[in-house]
Amino acid sequence: MKAFEFAGPTTPELAVQALAGKAGAEALGGGTDLVNRMKDYVSSPSRIVYLKDIAGFRHTDATPTGLTIGAGITLANLLADPVVAKDYPGLRQAALEVGTPQIRAMATVGGNLLQRPRCWYYRSGFGLLAMKDGKSMVRAGDNRYHAIFMTEGDALFVAPSSLAIPLIALGATATIQGGEGKRTIPVERLYQVPKPGMERELTIKAEEVLLSITVPPAKGKNASYEARWKQSHDWPLALCSVNLTMDGEAVSDARIILGAVAPVPLRSSAAEDSIKGKAINMTTADVAAAAAVSTAKPLSMNKYKVNLTKTVIKRALMSAAGKHYWEA
Amino acid sequence: MAGWPENPRLISTSIPRVDGLAKASGRAKYPSDERPKGMLYGVMLYSPHAHAKIKAIDVEPAKKMPGVKAVKVLMNAGATLRYHGEDIAAVAAETEEQARDAVRAIKIEYEVLPHCVTEEQALAEGAPEIVTGGGIANNRRAARGQTKGDPEAAIAKADAVIEGIYSVPVINHVCLEPHGLCASVGDGKAVAWASTQSVMATANELASAVNLAFSEVTVLTEVMGGGFGSKFGAELWGKTAAQLSKETGRPVAIFLDRAQEQLAGGNRPSATGKIKMAGMKDGSITAVVGECYGTGGITSGFDVIIPYIYSGVPNTSNTNTSVFVNAANQRAWRAPRHPQSCALTESALDDLADKLGVNPFDIRMKNLPGGNLQEVYAEEMKIGAKLIGWDRWKPRSQAAAVRGPIVTGMGMALHTWGGGGSPGNQVTCVINPDGSVEVRSATQDIGTGARTVLAIIAAEILGLEVADISSRIGNSTYPRGQGSGGSTTTPSMAPPAFDAVSKARDELFKRVAGAFDAQPGDLSLAKGQLLVKGEAKASWKDACRKLGTMPVSVTPEGRDGNAMRELTSTGVGGCQFAEVQVDRETGVVKVKKLVAVQDSGLILDMLTWKSQVYGGVIMGINGALFEERVMDPVSGRCLNADMELYKLAGATDIPEIIIEPYHTEAMRKRGVIGIGEPPTISTMAAIGNAVANAVGVRVPHFPMSPMNVLSALMAKA
């Protein structure tokens, strides 16, 4: 690990100053991603700006306009939050499956949203796009865990955040402190698809600090389902969160978001359209799942992820309807 | 010389390991915990490329880094690097961080050469030849064939024939404590704290590395964190630590980091087999043909036995081709070649049973090998079937009738291993005048319970408790002890321990008999008392006081092979049964229950024996469900040299495990046999068969991952 400067600001403004004050500065939350990247020399920041001492960074606030979650809240604290447990089961379920109890005790909501991809080419030091002689190493190499959507492009890694998926489904916004004050954007706009010459998958600028997430009041039904290999510490192979507004038995509005299948969290309007106006049952859930994967273009080794994606969509929908048909 | 006691007080009971509390509480000091005064941290620089030539290497920038005390080049300009992870140079510095920074400052100019890291690449037409000589051409060593009978004729006449391709990937040893040692060399002597399976072999190699006599080198392994066959010597990094210590006059520790541990610390060869198996409606197997290949990396070969276990099959043919790839060489991995041989044979056998419409239990019973294990297998199978509830077994065709995604299934498999002891090892037994007792030998406890077993033997013979015995091992200067591999440690060390303690007792009797107005033959020991003609006369301590100032110390000659057979034996069976639950929509396999029935002669400590079986089964579950070393065909690098993407079970992935020792009177009479390898062999095969039974289709490639399970289901659909 390269030697670095350390700053421990106590206000958002000081944090921005500390990040802006040196090229190559990086923000530190729980450290469960950054410290590993530093040990592996994937990232070698010149300055670490520790965010957890910022006032208000580790608080939640439930108001009539929604639940505001400080970016420094640990996943363990998020899981212990009674409002999350009551109103946002889709968020709670996704958080519950992140890492291990030890990791959830350290990892923060902001860090989960802004962690870097787990792609093994990126983590081997080949860069986000992993190009060699103008060709994608991922496309020609071992892509079993990689994207199955948007694969015409050069970015073939999958967006790693488990919390982004339910938060986007719930219509959450992110509040960011920059040099010129605060701005609020939808969570999905934290992400972008990198390309040659713009190798950055996050939209947040180097000097900006993600302060909090605001989730609108829950209405209807929300749920998440993650397909994972191991029951213990593991990453999702595919993840789906749904947020459904109901009109009696029928879905009047739907947000269906997919994780671990594309370089950004992916909204499936095809699946949403197919379920609107319908009751949720095995047939309509199957149709929604099939609609979602109709645009999938798997790579050489990950066709199985198309099936997995169908499964997680179906199960997230059925879970929202309270029908856990897969539980033996 | 008498044999093991007829009615033992301690032997075969459940006795906690003597160092268990220290290990569980963190007090035990492992070799990698040693920090002798003035110690420098050594770090290896290893190849980032699969295949490259070093055009130039400049270590001067590293030498100028803060804290650096010495730099050693292991691969000079002109040398060829043959795998990601191969050692190039080493640095010793005041802190680990300084050493890590310094190895990165070494400047190397590489000429990157074409590589083959997967078997597919190595076997492809026009592939670059990465190894030559030694009968290797086109990256393979020509198949060696063995044929018995007339397989083709038998296949033509069979009631059913199956043909399939089955495979097991390369997996790693993943020792919890990485390879390495801490060496202190100076004043014509060397001491090393090594994480090793053989203190003696390590001492021998270190002595030559620093040009010292063997007698001047002490290797210490009080406890260590796992080897599984991969830690038998000092190795390049250990010798380098000793040489850097000699050069700097300071102790130097080199332990691999987790990445290099995964890259170069040991791996098990892969195996792919095109297996054809033929049988008759009565369940008899009439022919097995196995055309197999696999890779043991850049230098070592691959080998399997097809058919495994079923040696009575009249018509067989087995060819094995070693494939060479740019990856670190394979090392002995808990039961070398057996798990792969078992997985290939037992998978094909279940497919044949399914085609014949025969119960997998019955087909195994029908085809058991002859000889003394036949009855052992038969009895163990009956016990295992009862414990798993095999009467609930249903044929594969039931899968299609199940509604919903969740299906369950059962599978089984058999295995075998030797586990006999080696002659010639020695133990010293010392009885001190204050009553304290020591046994000493240059063997080591790699987590198996070896230290505890020696104490149990001594306590049994001397009528004492295990806590009364100091069991001193893990020191290369003690009398010659066994390397811990191949399930040989306990059967090798139990006889010399028995001899040393028995002779020390006899010597004690001889020296103190007069003090009790008795003949040595009148004395005996029980419950901490000295008895004269069966009557308690003195406490153990009071009896020992009669020795005066001179302890008893005996080191009997090691036994020869014939004499070993009085107390030990070799050759075990064993069978395992698995029940799994598979989610057909996700391909996720959960093992619900695993039953292991195992013989191993006379069991000295039931508790440490069971721990060995639990550990073996858990290793097998990992191989069945999770483990695979992934090599990148593009860069030639290993992509999962970490503990995140190299998958291993966590506690929640471990099922209910039921262990049943097959420990009958006849087995106890066989004497001691090792238990290290057998319980890990058939776990993979049993789980693979249970998955096939559950989903109704063979998943031909291990591990049973969502990718492999869903791919098999998609291929069938």
Interface residues (C-beta under 8 A of the other chain):
Chain A: M1 K2 D40 Y41 T100 R118 W120 Y121 S124 F126 K132 M137 A140 G141 D142 R144 A227 R228 W229 K230 Q231 S232 H233 D234 W235 L237 M301 N302 K303 Y304 N307 L308 K310 T311 K314 R315 Y325 W326 E327 A328
Chain B: E97 R100 D101 R104 A259 G404 P405 I406 T408 Q581 D583 E585 T586 G587 V588 K590 F626 V630 M631 D632 P633 V634 S635 R637 L639 N640 E644 L645 K647 A649 G650 A651 T652 D653 S705 P706 M707 L710 S711 M714
